Amino acid sequence: MSELDANKRNAIPEQQFAFPKQRKEPIDNAAHVRNAIARFNQVEGVTDKERDEAWKHINTAAKKFGVEVHEKSWREIASKTPSSEKR
């Protein structure tokens, strides 16, 4: 997947980000939804409450774009991360 340049990223509406206040993890297409799931644990500077909301946004976008999500909660992703990678 190609990276978004600043202009393209700025053109995405706030509600099309998993973390809209921080404008982190765009979820405006299937590829971005898959990427948001894969990178979920790498997002820094957010609370668990914000993660709960972001997970809802991701699941809604996943349904819209036909992306299969195996995890029921973002906490399942956290439990899959090897302890050496957790920060």
Steps between C-alpha positions, in 0.01 A plus 500: 500500500632841414541756773269797516662830429403795719243638256319167461507437875364848572219444248367200694211602726563464874229233536695274259780445750502232769625767741325811366625757756859402433436431128678167539436189293283590200221249433362637173551181296557127550880522484506773765265301724730195483798726571323663797441156651857390440648819647247545781750426779753743354277803559639705787357778712142370521294373792327164530170684458626646172612153395151365575350769277759445228423128499132581442597728210721229351228235526245729336740574215592132471135408447461780245802388297460122548809452716487196724595570862585195711551677832198591713693773684815703452623338821533173308751672273690623804518147638654374171788747518817333633604655829832609350308723256269659759598848611 
